[in-house]
Structures are given as structure tokens and as C-alpha cells.
């Protein structure tokens, strides 16, 4: 295989990787914990937090804070899982590239 063919193949691979990454970044992921639901985009920005206020009393604020943390972490784990599934074929098991 000559250098030009290798360069074209590398460019095509890079294009496919960027397309997959963009798809992940634009996907919404949901994390839940009791009465808290958090929606994150694939780039790990928080899009929305919903709290079922019917279930919440004033004494539950500390617990609510913990539930938000759990819900966000659950959504981030889902992002990492999907990213690894889609991008793993490009990184060949080298974690942390995306």
C-alpha cells in the first residue's frame, strides 16, 4: 500500500470517527435516582434536571442533593458506555481518547 492510499484511509477513518463523536455529543442521556431525573448531552453538558416535587418535603434537601449527584453520575456512565461502544472500534481498547 502506498503512502497516498494510507493517507486517504486515515482521512476516511478520521472523518468516520468525528461523525460518530458528533452523533454521541448530540444524543441525550438520562440518569435517574428516586425522584430526580437528569438529562445530559453526550458532551456531558447538563440539559435538564427534573424533580418530582410531590415527593419532596423541606427536610429532604440534603437527600435531594445526593440524588442529583447520583442521577448525574448515572447519565455520565451511560455516555461513557455508548462512547466506548461506538468509538472503541477506532481506539482499539485505548481508553480516554474521547
C-alpha positions as CSV (number, residue, x, y, z in Angstrom):
1,X,0.0,0.0,0.0
2,X,1.5,3.3,-1.0
3,X,1.6,6.5,1.2
4,X,-1.3,8.2,-0.7
5,X,-3.6,5.3,-0.2
6,X,-2.7,5.1,3.5
7,X,-3.4,8.9,3.9
8,X,-6.7,8.6,2.2
9,X,-7.6,5.6,4.5
10,X,-6.5,7.6,7.6
11,X,-8.6,10.6,6.5
12,X,-11.6,8.5,5.9
13,X,-11.2,6.9,9.4
14,X,-10.8,10.3,11.0
15,X,-14.0,11.5,9.2
16,X,-15.9,8.5,10.5
17,X,-14.6,9.0,14.0
18,X,-15.6,12.6,14.0
19,X,-19.1,11.8,12.7
20,X,-19.6,9.2,15.4
21,X,-18.4,11.6,18.1
22,X,-20.7,14.3,16.8
23,X,-23.6,11.8,17.0
24,X,-22.7,10.9,20.6
25,X,-22.4,14.6,21.5
26,X,-25.9,15.3,20.2
27,X,-27.5,12.3,21.8
28,X,-29.4,12.9,25.1
29,X,-28.7,10.5,28.0
30,X,-31.0,10.2,31.1
31,X,-29.9,9.4,34.6
32,X,-32.4,8.8,37.4
33,X,-32.3,8.4,41.1
34,X,-35.6,8.2,43.2
35,X,-37.5,11.4,42.4
36,X,-34.7,13.1,40.4
37,X,-34.2,12.8,36.6
38,X,-31.2,14.4,34.9
39,X,-30.7,14.8,31.1
40,X,-27.2,15.3,29.7
41,X,-26.0,15.6,26.2
42,X,-23.2,13.3,25.0
43,X,-20.6,16.0,25.6
44,X,-21.6,15.8,29.3
45,X,-23.3,19.1,29.5
46,X,-26.4,19.1,31.7
47,X,-29.5,19.9,29.6
48,X,-32.3,19.5,32.2
49,X,-32.9,18.4,35.8
50,X,-36.4,17.4,36.9
51,X,-37.5,16.9,40.4
52,X,-40.8,15.3,41.3
53,X,-41.8,17.9,43.9
54,X,-44.8,16.0,45.1
55,X,-42.3,13.6,46.7
56,X,-40.2,16.3,48.3
57,X,-40.5,17.9,51.8
58,X,-38.3,20.7,53.1
59,X,-36.4,18.2,55.3
60,X,-35.3,16.3,52.2
61,X,-33.0,19.0,50.7
62,X,-29.8,17.2,51.7
63,X,-31.1,13.9,50.3
64,X,-32.2,15.8,47.1
65,X,-28.6,17.0,46.6
66,X,-27.3,13.4,46.9
67,X,-30.0,12.2,44.5
68,X,-28.9,14.8,41.9
69,X,-25.3,13.7,42.2
70,X,-26.3,10.0,41.7
71,X,-28.6,10.8,38.7
72,X,-25.8,12.9,37.0
73,X,-23.3,10.1,37.6
74,X,-25.7,7.5,36.1
75,X,-26.2,9.6,33.0
76,X,-22.4,10.1,32.6
77,X,-21.8,6.4,32.9
78,X,-24.3,5.9,30.1
79,X,-22.4,8.4,28.0
80,X,-19.2,6.6,28.7
81,X,-20.7,3.3,27.8
82,X,-22.1,4.4,24.5
83,X,-18.9,6.3,23.6
84,X,-16.9,3.2,24.2
85,X,-19.3,1.1,22.2
86,X,-19.2,3.5,19.2
87,X,-15.6,4.8,19.4
88,X,-13.9,1.6,20.7
89,X,-13.5,0.3,17.2
90,X,-11.3,3.3,16.4
91,X,-9.3,3.3,19.6
92,X,-8.7,-0.5,19.8
93,X,-9.0,-0.6,23.5
94,X,-7.0,2.6,24.3
95,X,-9.3,4.3,26.8
96,X,-9.5,8.1,27.3
97,X,-9.2,9.2,23.7
98,X,-12.7,10.5,23.6
